[in-house]
Amino acid sequence: MSPTETPGSTYGTPGNGPSGAGSSSGTPSVPAVSLRDIGKAFGGKTVLASVSLDIAPGSVVALLGANGAGKSTLIKILSGVHADHGGEILVDGVPAALQTPLAARQLGIQTVHQRISEGVVPGLTVAENLVFEELAQRRGNPFLNGRRVLARAREIQAALGLDWSDTVLRQDVTELGISDRQLLILARALATRPRLLILDEPTSALSAAEAERLFALVETLRDDGIAVLYVSHRLGEIDALADRLVVLRDGRLTEDQARPFDWDAALRAMLAQAHGTTTARPVREGDQGEVVLSLRGVRLFEGRAPLDLDLRAGEVTGVVGLLGAGKTELARGLFAAEPFTTGTAELDGKPYRPRRPADAIRAGVHLVPEDRHADALVPGWSVAQNISLPFLRSFSRLGLVTTARENALGRDTVDALGVVTRDEHSTVEELSGGNQQKVVVGRWLAETPRVLILDEPFRGVDIGARRDIGRRARALAADGAAVLVLSADVDEVLEVADRVVVLAAGEVHLDAYGEDARRDRVIGTISASV
């Protein structure tokens, strides 16, 4: 039976697979999807460890976790992207082999990924993208009558309350804005009435009105017996929508709550270890060094209060905040990757107005970016070449790179940071994630910076690499530089910082030193600011 032949269903027919999907007519005895001892490792590094979770039909389960907690890997396992994992997945109580994304969809697991560009097919129309899964699975002649495609596309978009005209449906999908593309992907996912719908940061590209429409839809899905796994850093959304929340940290489930939620406990489980002691330095106000970089009246988000911030010589300032707090916006603004549009900045008492990263580098402001793969490393290049990249003029003569000097710098960096590699000629792809991160940090220490900004520098690295990077940051501060470390992980910041700043929605909610920056106070401030 085709989806158009199913009477009385808003979202089409259930996905093919084991019977017994939930409905509003009764409470099923088995979960829609169960995870049993799921484990996954990459290159010897454990990403998920013994994760077990039941998701009931007609429930909204929120999944929380800081960056690097393992959320994306878990989603990809459920979506059939990573088939080689430990443990077992059951759909309606029946063991299921999710070997491919198609197999997952056929079993009724639909995922709306955070990376919207990966969910649409450029070159096809909006209508063709809406019916793409049906086109891809059609046997025989894959080409449908254009009028049938258009008619089916109208049905699919209507389920989400979209009102795109036929003109819009006939245009190339790349002409849609980013929020409309996300709505398209969501509408397509709902066309098969999934058993489990996974929403990964679903409101990241939506306006307030579009988000409200999504929330109403999630409520309807729950009433209709569909299980929803809702992944978001926006705690207000979770508080309004979820029946249950689970927290993933370092690849393990550390918290599982039903309503009403204890947000202090949830944030502690997500952001801080349950053991250990605070290692913030005993620096107190009045003992600080000279101001190196000063911001006044800088606005990170439209409609939010501006912030003032001083970075001082000899000091490591740690900025803590959830995803969306403004950490990366602050880092990229200081580095002129996305220059501030409001406020003023001074570097060593003089106006600091970089228009592009090259200006910041010349001024001695260096950035280790959040995404090392997209923004820092050049695939196919050696360790030495990646380190020397921003400073090629220093290693060039008459326009030609002096490879002997470049290689010497590579060897010095490998030795200083303990990079585990064959030698400085190894390509960066041969290195583990932690050693790649050391290469990026080492690059920006090649020429002593006045200000070093580290955006999520410990993500995806083991504790040994984390400590090596932390030691280098502290040594640089001891030599008189100002160091800024930005992270969603409270313990990572407390381990290295003299001073802790809590950022939420682009505004400063705490700025404290030493004992005033206790873990409980930092987490309490984050909890109160959401």
KEGU-301144 format. One record per residue (C-alpha): chain; x, y, z. Coordinates in Angstrom, 3 decimals. Layout:
<rs>
{"A"; {X; Y; Z}}
...
</rs>
This chain:
<rs>
{"A"; {0.000; 0.000; 0.000}}
{"A"; {1.417; 3.413; -0.928}}
{"A"; {1.464; 6.293; 1.573}}
{"A"; {-1.269; 8.074; -0.365}}
{"A"; {-3.611; 5.100; 0.078}}
{"A"; {-3.573; 5.167; 3.887}}
{"A"; {-6.761; 6.694; 5.244}}
{"A"; {-6.887; 8.629; 8.494}}
{"A"; {-3.124; 9.034; 8.953}}
{"A"; {-1.531; 12.449; 9.028}}
{"A"; {1.996; 11.164; 8.478}}
{"A"; {1.563; 8.205; 6.086}}
{"A"; {2.190; 4.529; 6.795}}
{"A"; {4.593; 3.197; 9.408}}
{"A"; {8.060; 2.161; 8.279}}
{"A"; {8.502; -1.435; 7.205}}
{"A"; {9.787; -3.671; 10.002}}
{"A"; {8.634; -5.430; 13.164}}
{"A"; {4.993; -4.874; 14.004}}
{"A"; {3.670; -3.316; 17.163}}
{"A"; {4.503; 0.378; 16.810}}
{"A"; {2.821; 2.481; 19.450}}
{"A"; {-0.421; 4.305; 18.903}}
{"A"; {-2.779; 6.445; 20.911}}
{"A"; {-5.148; 3.525; 21.385}}
{"A"; {-3.095; 1.845; 24.089}}
{"A"; {0.248; 1.544; 25.812}}
{"A"; {2.533; -1.056; 24.206}}
{"A"; {4.471; -3.421; 26.403}}
{"A"; {7.789; -2.999; 24.604}}
{"A"; {9.896; 0.088; 23.791}}
{"A"; {9.861; 1.427; 20.248}}
{"A"; {13.668; 1.228; 20.226}}
{"A"; {16.066; -0.239; 22.788}}
{"A"; {19.834; 0.106; 23.069}}
{"A"; {21.710; -2.599; 24.938}}
{"A"; {25.351; -2.043; 25.952}}
{"A"; {26.196; -0.009; 22.861}}
{"A"; {29.919; 0.660; 22.505}}
{"A"; {32.007; 2.370; 19.834}}
{"A"; {35.674; 3.320; 19.493}}
{"A"; {37.657; 5.217; 16.885}}
{"A"; {41.384; 4.638; 16.584}}
{"A"; {41.548; 3.009; 19.999}}
{"A"; {39.684; 5.878; 21.695}}
{"A"; {36.386; 4.858; 23.306}}
{"A"; {33.569; 7.174; 22.224}}
{"A"; {30.606; 5.218; 23.635}}
{"A"; {30.781; 2.733; 26.515}}
{"A"; {27.933; 0.374; 27.503}}
{"A"; {25.101; 2.745; 26.627}}
{"A"; {21.696; 1.222; 27.362}}
{"A"; {18.474; 3.122; 26.759}}
{"A"; {14.793; 2.365; 26.153}}
{"A"; {12.673; 4.832; 24.172}}
{"A"; {8.954; 4.220; 24.587}}
{"A"; {6.357; 4.884; 21.886}}
{"A"; {4.541; 8.154; 22.437}}
{"A"; {7.360; 9.670; 24.488}}
{"A"; {9.824; 12.510; 23.981}}
{"A"; {13.268; 11.652; 25.368}}
{"A"; {15.757; 14.523; 25.485}}
{"A"; {19.436; 13.727; 25.045}}
{"A"; {21.873; 16.204; 26.593}}
{"A"; {25.638; 16.272; 26.473}}
{"A"; {28.511; 18.689; 26.027}}
{"A"; {30.488; 18.754; 22.798}}
{"A"; {32.444; 15.504; 22.435}}
{"A"; {30.156; 13.565; 24.790}}
{"A"; {29.272; 11.013; 22.084}}
{"A"; {25.831; 12.291; 21.024}}
{"A"; {26.656; 12.422; 17.309}}
{"A"; {28.107; 8.920; 17.351}}
{"A"; {25.026; 7.548; 19.098}}
{"A"; {22.763; 9.246; 16.565}}
{"A"; {24.781; 7.817; 13.681}}
{"A"; {24.546; 4.314; 15.129}}
{"A"; {20.769; 4.615; 15.374}}
{"A"; {20.710; 6.061; 11.851}}
{"A"; {22.652; 3.146; 10.378}}
{"A"; {25.779; 5.168; 9.576}}
{"A"; {28.050; 3.269; 12.007}}
{"A"; {27.188; -0.421; 11.710}}
{"A"; {30.355; -1.723; 13.389}}
{"A"; {29.533; -1.167; 17.051}}
{"A"; {29.243; -3.274; 20.150}}
{"A"; {25.989; -4.195; 21.833}}
{"A"; {22.523; -4.681; 20.398}}
{"A"; {19.641; -2.596; 19.055}}
{"A"; {16.034; -3.786; 19.260}}
{"A"; {13.081; -2.338; 17.359}}
{"A"; {9.727; -3.170; 18.963}}
{"A"; {11.564; -5.792; 21.019}}
{"A"; {13.062; -7.549; 17.974}}
{"A"; {16.864; -7.487; 17.388}}
{"A"; {17.601; -5.242; 14.415}}
{"A"; {20.658; -4.921; 12.179}}
{"A"; {21.029; -1.262; 11.218}}
{"A"; {23.723; -1.843; 8.624}}
{"A"; {22.890; 1.176; 6.450}}
{"A"; {20.838; 4.378; 6.674}}
{"A"; {18.304; 2.746; 4.332}}
{"A"; {17.955; -0.224; 6.711}}
{"A"; {17.326; 2.170; 9.612}}
{"A"; {14.674; 4.057; 7.661}}
{"A"; {12.975; 0.820; 6.573}}
{"A"; {12.707; -0.116; 10.254}}
{"A"; {11.048; 3.210; 10.978}}
{"A"; {13.990; 5.228; 12.339}}
{"A"; {14.141; 8.658; 10.744}}
{"A"; {16.783; 11.249; 11.577}}
{"A"; {16.814; 14.985; 10.972}}
{"A"; {20.526; 15.743; 11.259}}
{"A"; {21.980; 19.004; 12.491}}
{"A"; {23.984; 19.506; 9.283}}
{"A"; {21.168; 20.584; 7.026}}
{"A"; {23.284; 20.682; 3.862}}
{"A"; {23.702; 16.905; 4.073}}
{"A"; {19.947; 16.321; 3.936}}
{"A"; {19.124; 17.898; 0.578}}
{"A"; {20.205; 17.045; -2.979}}
{"A"; {21.305; 20.088; -5.019}}
{"A"; {20.172; 19.961; -8.621}}
{"A"; {16.791; 18.464; -7.715}}
{"A"; {13.671; 20.517; -7.184}}
{"A"; {12.049; 21.144; -3.821}}
{"A"; {9.308; 18.664; -4.772}}
{"A"; {11.824; 16.006; -5.794}}
{"A"; {13.667; 16.470; -2.510}}
{"A"; {10.420; 16.063; -0.597}}
{"A"; {9.708; 12.711; -2.291}}
{"A"; {13.364; 11.738; -2.642}}
{"A"; {13.238; 8.624; -0.457}}
{"A"; {10.277; 7.265; -2.392}}
{"A"; {12.053; 8.004; -5.676}}
{"A"; {15.251; 6.331; -4.460}}
{"A"; {13.455; 3.149; -3.384}}
{"A"; {11.256; 2.878; -6.476}}
{"A"; {12.004; -0.187; -8.585}}
{"A"; {11.884; -0.277; -12.357}}
{"A"; {11.698; 3.125; -14.018}}
{"A"; {12.929; 5.603; -11.374}}
{"A"; {11.341; 8.542; -13.154}}
{"A"; {7.837; 9.448; -12.027}}
{"A"; {5.395; 11.643; -13.822}}
{"A"; {6.110; 15.240; -12.873}}
{"A"; {2.514; 15.868; -11.893}}
{"A"; {2.575; 12.854; -9.543}}
{"A"; {5.787; 14.112; -7.914}}
{"A"; {4.202; 17.510; -7.422}}
{"A"; {0.985; 16.021; -6.026}}
{"A"; {2.887; 13.816; -3.561}}
{"A"; {5.097; 16.739; -2.541}}
{"A"; {1.980; 18.772; -1.719}}
{"A"; {0.737; 15.954; 0.547}}
{"A"; {4.089; 15.675; 2.352}}
{"A"; {4.450; 19.402; 2.978}}
{"A"; {0.839; 19.672; 4.164}}
{"A"; {1.598; 17.306; 7.074}}
{"A"; {3.942; 19.937; 8.469}}
{"A"; {1.643; 22.844; 7.672}}
{"A"; {3.895; 24.176; 4.924}}
{"A"; {2.264; 26.225; 2.197}}
{"A"; {4.890; 26.412; -0.517}}
{"A"; {3.409; 27.266; -3.886}}
{"A"; {3.897; 25.085; -6.949}}
{"A"; {6.424; 27.665; -8.141}}
{"A"; {8.528; 27.060; -5.029}}
{"A"; {8.106; 23.285; -5.325}}
{"A"; {9.451; 23.404; -8.895}}
{"A"; {12.551; 25.477; -8.083}}
{"A"; {15.968; 24.059; -7.269}}
{"A"; {16.264; 23.191; -3.583}}
{"A"; {19.369; 25.393; -3.246}}
{"A"; {17.132; 28.443; -3.684}}
{"A"; {15.489; 27.699; -0.318}}
{"A"; {16.815; 29.403; 2.775}}
{"A"; {18.479; 27.323; 5.485}}
{"A"; {15.405; 27.236; 7.742}}
{"A"; {13.144; 26.151; 4.866}}
{"A"; {15.588; 23.365; 3.996}}
{"A"; {15.379; 22.109; 7.564}}
{"A"; {11.583; 22.136; 7.398}}
{"A"; {11.768; 20.210; 4.110}}
{"A"; {13.928; 17.497; 5.694}}
{"A"; {11.564; 17.251; 8.653}}
{"A"; {8.500; 16.972; 6.405}}
{"A"; {10.165; 14.224; 4.375}}
{"A"; {11.065; 12.303; 7.538}}
{"A"; {7.460; 12.415; 8.711}}
{"A"; {6.082; 11.158; 5.392}}
{"A"; {6.620; 7.529; 6.467}}
{"A"; {5.222; 7.924; 10.006}}
{"A"; {8.399; 6.734; 11.753}}
{"A"; {8.552; 4.628; 14.893}}
{"A"; {11.423; 6.792; 16.155}}
{"A"; {12.097; 10.339; 14.997}}
{"A"; {15.525; 11.700; 15.958}}
{"A"; {15.737; 15.502; 15.986}}
{"A"; {19.330; 16.769; 16.273}}
{"A"; {19.358; 20.447; 17.300}}
{"A"; {16.138; 20.956; 15.320}}
{"A"; {15.615; 24.642; 16.094}}
{"A"; {19.169; 25.804; 15.349}}
{"A"; {18.123; 27.369; 12.028}}
{"A"; {14.461; 28.137; 12.760}}
{"A"; {12.781; 31.407; 13.591}}
{"A"; {10.707; 31.692; 16.766}}
{"A"; {7.480; 31.152; 14.798}}
{"A"; {8.907; 28.116; 12.981}}
{"A"; {10.165; 26.693; 16.264}}
{"A"; {6.706; 27.050; 17.807}}
{"A"; {5.262; 25.145; 14.860}}
{"A"; {7.843; 22.406; 15.415}}
{"A"; {6.966; 22.181; 19.130}}
{"A"; {3.287; 21.774; 18.303}}
{"A"; {4.189; 19.036; 15.840}}
{"A"; {6.287; 17.180; 18.429}}
{"A"; {3.308; 17.246; 20.798}}
{"A"; {1.112; 15.784; 18.034}}
{"A"; {3.668; 13.081; 17.252}}
{"A"; {3.754; 12.039; 20.893}}
{"A"; {-0.045; 11.852; 21.034}}
{"A"; {0.055; 9.734; 17.885}}
{"A"; {2.347; 7.161; 19.508}}
{"A"; {5.606; 8.106; 17.791}}
{"A"; {8.796; 8.037; 19.854}}
{"A"; {10.981; 11.151; 19.630}}
{"A"; {14.660; 11.461; 20.589}}
{"A"; {15.192; 15.199; 20.972}}
{"A"; {18.808; 16.393; 21.015}}
{"A"; {19.231; 20.040; 21.988}}
{"A"; {21.353; 22.381; 24.085}}
{"A"; {18.340; 24.651; 24.641}}
{"A"; {17.149; 23.629; 28.051}}
{"A"; {13.975; 25.683; 27.888}}
{"A"; {12.820; 23.608; 24.906}}
{"A"; {13.576; 20.378; 26.738}}
{"A"; {11.754; 21.546; 29.852}}
{"A"; {8.685; 22.351; 27.763}}
{"A"; {8.653; 19.262; 25.522}}
{"A"; {10.392; 16.263; 27.071}}
{"A"; {8.896; 13.527; 29.210}}
{"A"; {12.345; 12.332; 30.176}}
{"A"; {15.941; 13.459; 29.880}}
{"A"; {19.158; 11.494; 29.744}}
{"A"; {22.680; 12.890; 29.928}}
{"A"; {25.670; 11.582; 28.017}}
{"A"; {29.169; 12.441; 29.230}}
{"A"; {32.431; 10.971; 27.965}}
{"A"; {30.469; 8.254; 26.163}}
{"A"; {28.467; 7.096; 29.199}}
{"A"; {24.944; 7.804; 30.371}}
{"A"; {25.367; 9.688; 33.630}}
{"A"; {21.808; 10.853; 34.363}}
{"A"; {18.265; 9.661; 33.635}}
{"A"; {15.323; 11.736; 34.883}}
{"A"; {11.567; 11.844; 34.451}}
{"A"; {9.581; 15.043; 34.884}}
{"A"; {9.843; 17.288; 36.846}}
{"A"; {13.502; 17.741; 35.987}}
{"A"; {16.265; 18.544; 38.469}}
{"A"; {18.306; 20.888; 36.313}}
{"A"; {21.126; 21.324; 38.809}}
{"A"; {21.669; 17.557; 38.853}}
{"A"; {21.394; 17.345; 35.061}}
{"A"; {23.954; 20.089; 34.527}}
{"A"; {26.322; 18.563; 37.059}}
{"A"; {26.068; 15.245; 35.237}}
{"A"; {26.719; 16.960; 31.912}}
{"A"; {29.358; 19.541; 32.772}}
{"A"; {31.364; 18.345; 35.759}}
{"A"; {32.874; 15.171; 37.113}}
{"A"; {31.300; 13.780; 40.247}}
{"A"; {34.743; 13.499; 41.809}}
{"A"; {37.970; 15.441; 42.043}}
{"A"; {38.751; 18.880; 43.379}}
{"A"; {38.773; 22.305; 41.867}}
{"A"; {42.205; 23.330; 40.652}}
{"A"; {41.565; 27.017; 39.954}}
{"A"; {44.656; 29.077; 40.775}}
{"A"; {44.750; 31.143; 43.974}}
{"A"; {44.716; 34.433; 42.090}}
{"A"; {42.612; 37.166; 43.646}}
{"A"; {41.379; 40.502; 42.389}}
{"A"; {44.039; 43.129; 42.899}}
{"A"; {46.861; 40.653; 42.203}}
{"A"; {46.305; 40.515; 38.442}}
{"A"; {48.750; 41.582; 35.778}}
{"A"; {48.393; 44.421; 33.309}}
{"A"; {45.489; 44.457; 30.885}}
{"A"; {46.589; 43.170; 27.478}}
{"A"; {43.294; 43.067; 25.588}}
{"A"; {40.215; 45.058; 26.578}}
{"A"; {36.661; 44.866; 25.187}}
{"A"; {33.995; 47.465; 25.877}}
{"A"; {30.365; 47.351; 24.756}}
{"A"; {30.759; 44.328; 22.494}}
{"A"; {27.445; 42.680; 21.613}}
{"A"; {27.687; 38.981; 20.690}}
{"A"; {23.995; 38.515; 19.822}}
{"A"; {21.405; 40.975; 18.589}}
{"A"; {19.025; 41.970; 21.350}}
{"A"; {21.380; 40.919; 24.153}}
{"A"; {23.255; 43.142; 26.585}}
{"A"; {26.786; 44.150; 25.546}}
{"A"; {29.741; 42.812; 27.488}}
{"A"; {32.989; 44.236; 28.825}}
{"A"; {35.993; 41.943; 29.247}}
{"A"; {39.669; 42.408; 30.138}}
{"A"; {42.325; 39.790; 29.413}}
{"A"; {45.442; 40.200; 31.524}}
{"A"; {49.095; 39.290; 31.198}}
{"A"; {50.157; 36.217; 33.131}}
{"A"; {46.577; 35.016; 33.462}}
{"A"; {44.499; 32.194; 31.975}}
{"A"; {40.863; 33.261; 31.672}}
{"A"; {38.406; 30.402; 31.266}}
{"A"; {35.026; 31.061; 29.663}}
{"A"; {32.365; 28.430; 30.376}}
{"A"; {28.974; 28.140; 28.699}}
{"A"; {26.590; 25.759; 27.020}}
{"A"; {26.368; 25.444; 23.261}}
{"A"; {24.948; 28.718; 21.978}}
{"A"; {26.333; 30.769; 24.870}}
{"A"; {28.473; 32.892; 22.531}}
{"A"; {31.897; 31.353; 23.194}}
{"A"; {32.775; 30.800; 19.542}}
{"A"; {31.338; 34.206; 18.580}}
{"A"; {33.655; 35.791; 21.147}}
{"A"; {36.677; 33.830; 19.906}}
{"A"; {36.039; 34.512; 16.219}}
{"A"; {35.365; 38.172; 16.899}}
{"A"; {38.679; 38.629; 18.707}}
{"A"; {40.460; 36.909; 15.809}}
{"A"; {38.512; 38.940; 13.203}}
{"A"; {37.171; 35.787; 11.547}}
{"A"; {33.780; 37.425; 12.187}}
{"A"; {34.649; 40.943; 13.380}}
{"A"; {32.551; 42.561; 16.095}}
{"A"; {30.010; 45.050; 14.769}}
{"A"; {29.569; 46.933; 18.045}}
{"A"; {31.831; 48.146; 20.817}}
{"A"; {35.546; 48.877; 20.963}}
{"A"; {38.723; 46.916; 21.661}}
{"A"; {42.218; 47.864; 22.794}}
{"A"; {45.410; 45.832; 22.634}}
{"A"; {48.162; 47.009; 24.993}}
{"A"; {46.357; 50.327; 25.381}}
{"A"; {46.008; 51.035; 21.657}}
{"A"; {42.904; 50.646; 19.446}}
{"A"; {42.556; 47.104; 18.126}}
{"A"; {40.486; 46.984; 14.934}}
{"A"; {41.459; 43.895; 12.922}}
{"A"; {39.454; 43.488; 9.719}}
{"A"; {40.614; 39.942; 8.963}}
{"A"; {42.585; 37.160; 10.691}}
{"A"; {45.839; 38.254; 9.042}}
{"A"; {45.556; 41.573; 10.927}}
{"A"; {45.010; 39.726; 14.211}}
{"A"; {48.016; 37.455; 13.603}}
{"A"; {50.267; 40.433; 12.871}}
{"A"; {49.067; 42.003; 16.143}}
{"A"; {49.963; 38.834; 18.044}}
{"A"; {46.426; 37.500; 18.575}}
{"A"; {46.283; 33.780; 17.747}}
{"A"; {43.289; 31.418; 17.687}}
{"A"; {43.061; 27.633; 18.078}}
{"A"; {39.587; 27.202; 16.493}}
{"A"; {36.759; 24.989; 17.683}}
{"A"; {36.703; 22.813; 14.536}}
{"A"; {40.299; 21.781; 13.839}}
{"A"; {39.355; 19.777; 10.738}}
{"A"; {37.369; 22.519; 8.994}}
{"A"; {39.289; 25.588; 10.176}}
{"A"; {42.837; 24.575; 11.083}}
{"A"; {44.328; 21.497; 9.417}}
{"A"; {45.211; 20.991; 5.743}}
{"A"; {44.707; 17.338; 4.732}}
{"A"; {47.646; 15.804; 2.901}}
{"A"; {50.116; 18.269; 4.368}}
{"A"; {52.829; 17.222; 6.782}}
{"A"; {52.968; 18.117; 10.461}}
{"A"; {55.703; 20.683; 9.729}}
{"A"; {53.759; 22.265; 6.863}}
{"A"; {50.610; 22.578; 8.951}}
{"A"; {52.539; 24.255; 11.762}}
{"A"; {54.283; 26.810; 9.556}}
{"A"; {51.211; 27.704; 7.473}}
{"A"; {50.223; 31.062; 9.078}}
{"A"; {53.842; 32.239; 9.202}}
{"A"; {55.162; 31.292; 5.767}}
{"A"; {56.777; 34.703; 5.324}}
{"A"; {59.044; 33.908; 8.242}}
{"A"; {60.121; 30.678; 6.554}}
{"A"; {60.448; 32.018; 3.017}}
{"A"; {63.166; 33.627; 1.013}}
{"A"; {62.474; 35.199; -2.370}}
{"A"; {59.043; 33.588; -2.294}}
{"A"; {60.340; 30.060; -1.658}}
{"A"; {59.837; 28.208; 1.625}}
{"A"; {63.039; 27.257; 3.405}}
{"A"; {62.145; 23.650; 4.156}}
{"A"; {65.078; 23.137; 6.538}}
{"A"; {63.765; 25.860; 8.861}}
{"A"; {60.190; 24.640; 8.448}}
{"A"; {61.166; 21.073; 9.340}}
{"A"; {63.210; 22.263; 12.314}}
{"A"; {60.167; 24.067; 13.674}}
{"A"; {58.120; 20.911; 13.132}}
{"A"; {60.631; 18.827; 15.113}}
{"A"; {60.764; 21.394; 17.927}}
{"A"; {56.952; 21.439; 18.195}}
{"A"; {56.720; 17.642; 18.180}}
{"A"; {59.267; 17.478; 21.007}}
{"A"; {57.831; 20.362; 23.053}}
{"A"; {54.228; 19.123; 22.996}}
{"A"; {54.943; 15.395; 22.964}}
{"A"; {53.200; 14.830; 19.626}}
{"A"; {53.085; 11.090; 18.972}}
{"A"; {54.106; 10.767; 15.324}}
{"A"; {56.696; 9.059; 13.152}}
{"A"; {58.342; 12.427; 12.456}}
{"A"; {57.539; 15.959; 11.313}}
{"A"; {57.072; 14.696; 7.736}}
{"A"; {54.029; 12.565; 8.654}}
{"A"; {50.722; 13.804; 7.251}}
{"A"; {48.236; 15.073; 9.813}}
{"A"; {45.783; 12.301; 8.857}}
{"A"; {48.210; 9.766; 10.324}}
{"A"; {47.871; 11.319; 13.792}}
{"A"; {45.237; 10.649; 16.447}}
{"A"; {42.739; 13.383; 17.289}}
{"A"; {44.651; 14.432; 20.393}}
{"A"; {47.916; 14.696; 18.498}}
{"A"; {46.251; 16.653; 15.712}}
{"A"; {45.058; 19.094; 18.355}}
{"A"; {48.603; 19.395; 19.706}}
{"A"; {49.784; 20.282; 16.196}}
{"A"; {47.190; 23.075; 15.976}}
{"A"; {48.184; 24.409; 19.411}}
{"A"; {51.860; 24.140; 18.496}}
{"A"; {51.272; 26.118; 15.318}}
{"A"; {50.100; 29.146; 17.262}}
{"A"; {53.049; 28.925; 19.636}}
{"A"; {55.514; 29.001; 16.727}}
{"A"; {55.666; 32.762; 17.157}}
{"A"; {55.032; 33.881; 20.736}}
{"A"; {51.537; 35.425; 20.827}}
{"A"; {50.441; 38.377; 22.914}}
{"A"; {47.004; 36.778; 23.229}}
{"A"; {46.264; 33.078; 22.705}}
{"A"; {42.615; 32.041; 22.288}}
{"A"; {41.784; 28.334; 22.652}}
{"A"; {38.210; 27.475; 21.596}}
{"A"; {37.231; 23.991; 22.879}}
{"A"; {40.905; 22.908; 22.815}}
{"A"; {40.308; 19.640; 24.695}}
{"A"; {37.457; 18.262; 22.592}}
{"A"; {38.104; 14.701; 21.466}}
{"A"; {41.500; 14.433; 23.174}}
{"A"; {42.526; 12.090; 25.954}}
{"A"; {43.483; 13.237; 29.441}}
{"A"; {47.201; 13.103; 28.670}}
{"A"; {46.861; 15.423; 25.674}}
{"A"; {44.551; 17.658; 27.687}}
{"A"; {47.164; 18.088; 30.393}}
{"A"; {49.944; 18.707; 27.856}}
{"A"; {47.899; 21.454; 26.207}}
{"A"; {46.960; 22.902; 29.595}}
{"A"; {50.608; 23.010; 30.684}}
{"A"; {51.568; 24.863; 27.520}}
{"A"; {48.782; 27.392; 28.074}}
{"A"; {49.923; 28.021; 31.628}}
{"A"; {53.589; 28.269; 30.591}}
{"A"; {52.672; 30.840; 27.955}}
{"A"; {50.774; 32.882; 30.559}}
{"A"; {53.743; 32.661; 32.904}}
{"A"; {55.834; 34.284; 30.144}}
{"A"; {53.479; 37.281; 30.136}}
{"A"; {50.851; 36.458; 27.529}}
{"A"; {47.084; 36.619; 28.056}}
{"A"; {45.408; 33.255; 27.475}}
{"A"; {41.682; 32.720; 26.874}}
{"A"; {40.267; 29.156; 27.102}}
{"A"; {36.652; 28.594; 26.056}}
{"A"; {34.889; 25.315; 26.864}}
{"A"; {31.520; 23.807; 27.755}}
{"A"; {33.278; 21.533; 30.255}}
{"A"; {33.537; 23.036; 33.729}}
{"A"; {36.294; 20.696; 34.899}}
{"A"; {38.449; 21.431; 31.865}}
{"A"; {38.289; 25.140; 32.609}}
{"A"; {38.827; 24.776; 36.354}}
{"A"; {41.885; 22.622; 35.701}}
{"A"; {43.705; 25.337; 33.782}}
{"A"; {42.172; 28.751; 34.554}}
{"A"; {43.059; 31.455; 37.075}}
{"A"; {39.716; 33.091; 36.502}}
{"A"; {36.333; 31.782; 35.337}}
{"A"; {33.738; 33.680; 33.320}}
{"A"; {30.272; 32.161; 32.800}}
{"A"; {28.704; 33.159; 29.491}}
{"A"; {25.025; 32.616; 28.602}}
{"A"; {23.247; 33.954; 25.509}}
{"A"; {26.167; 36.322; 24.920}}
{"A"; {26.061; 37.886; 28.386}}
{"A"; {28.453; 37.535; 31.345}}
{"A"; {26.766; 35.997; 34.407}}
{"A"; {29.843; 35.350; 36.567}}
{"A"; {33.422; 36.625; 36.604}}
{"A"; {35.353; 35.133; 39.507}}
{"A"; {38.838; 34.163; 40.696}}
{"A"; {40.200; 31.322; 42.813}}
{"A"; {37.888; 30.113; 45.573}}
{"A"; {35.100; 32.328; 44.246}}
{"A"; {35.118; 30.170; 41.107}}
{"A"; {34.143; 26.941; 42.866}}
{"A"; {32.569; 24.210; 40.771}}
{"A"; {29.233; 24.410; 42.577}}
{"A"; {29.038; 28.165; 42.064}}
{"A"; {29.942; 27.913; 38.372}}
{"A"; {27.364; 25.191; 37.718}}
{"A"; {24.746; 26.990; 39.782}}
{"A"; {25.288; 30.117; 37.703}}
{"A"; {24.907; 28.188; 34.454}}
{"A"; {21.747; 26.544; 35.797}}
{"A"; {20.251; 29.869; 36.833}}
{"A"; {21.000; 31.464; 33.470}}
{"A"; {19.137; 28.971; 31.267}}
</rs>
